[in-house]
């Protein structure tokens, strides 16, 4: 199956615009031609009626007899000049016996004279006839009345073909259509070229990104809203991809370092015990350190696996009706047992009445453990962590507040980005930078959210929001 041949945007639209323009001009030309033909026909017929009426009155003498005189030609010429007509019709005058009294010599004079005799009895004064050879004529008939009797007839004939050829309106129409066509094509060419240029620039920038160069330069001051938004959105995407690429590189180095450090430590300590470099209580201490490093290594691997499962949508939620205060108390108690730092003060405010919600206690535990661990790392020795519960008509809020130094304002927009770690935290705390991103994904899977409520030099507050209306 062959692929469709691709053509440029500029050629695609200019071709279609030009075809549309040509069809439109053709329709306008046909309609205008019909109107010009009709208008010219009416003008000629009016001229012929006026001329025939004047001739029918002026060829009668005082006694009512038809007198053919040279002034007949002057009548036609005067009417042509006064009405600015550039043609002269064939004129035939019949007597009362239907015999020609006057005609203008020409290739059709004899045939027209015979037909005029046949047309004297026709009821129409204006009509169209066709000669045997196919020539078409329009004619005007005027009766010559003398003393209330027919003294003869005046006929004026004009060829339809000559009428169409002789009119200047068709020439003007042709010139106008050609001019409009050229002007339309020029406008289409310039506008399409202007429209295609920024799209070509964006396409070139996309190819630049494909090869790994994210330093995209695009003209941003476009006056068209759609082009402006396209360029700005693309530039933001390029900047974001550049940032993600930097984070990916940094993550690879960070993960390698974070995983390599405990492995190296474990390997060295185990080798020391194996080679009897240390014995007794010291060897036991070495093995204890190995156990802690192994647990930390296992935790980092589990974080990566869990995050990957959530990232691909494999999130399992098992809801149970829970008293939020009791659940939080239990989670805090279990977390407190596993902490080495005994000087932290941890307090939970009890709500005035029980707060019941249908949620997954295991997922709540994962989120709160991450928030409590972050709070403990941020708190000063002997610091305090406070957990507050609040309820509104539509949601339940669990806030975790520490009394640390806070998160710098420049880093706050990125705290929920995967693998992101603040500058200070990189050098003091080991980890992969997945905790907050993973916790927010869990909160959203529960139908809520996790947000950074406040951060200053006096501490930081993260709030887990659980939506109501999900009770079983």
ABEGO torsion letter per residue (X at the ends): XBBBBBBBAAAAAAAAAAAAAAAAAAAAAAAAAAAAAAAAAAAAAAAAAAAAAAAAAAABBAAGBBBBBAAAAAAAAAAAAAAGBABBBBBBBBBAAGBBABBBBEAAAAAAAAAAAAAAABABABBBBBBAAGBBBBBBBBBBBBGGBBAEBBBBBBBAAAAAAABAAAAAAAAAAAAAAAAAAAAAAAAAAAAAAAAAAAAAAAAAAAAGBABBBBBAABABAAAAAAAAAAAAAAAAAAAAAAAAAAAAAAAAAAAAAAAAAAAAAAAAAAAGABBEAAAAAAAAAAAAAAAAAAAAAAAAAAAAAAAAGBBBBBBBBBBAAAAAAAAAAAAAAABABAABBBBBBBBABBBBBBBBAAAAAAAAAAAAAAAAAABBBGBBBBBBBBBBAABBBBBBBBABAEBBAAAAAAAABBGBBBAAAAAABBEAGAAAAAAAAAAAAAGBBBBBABBBAAEBBBBBBBBBGABX
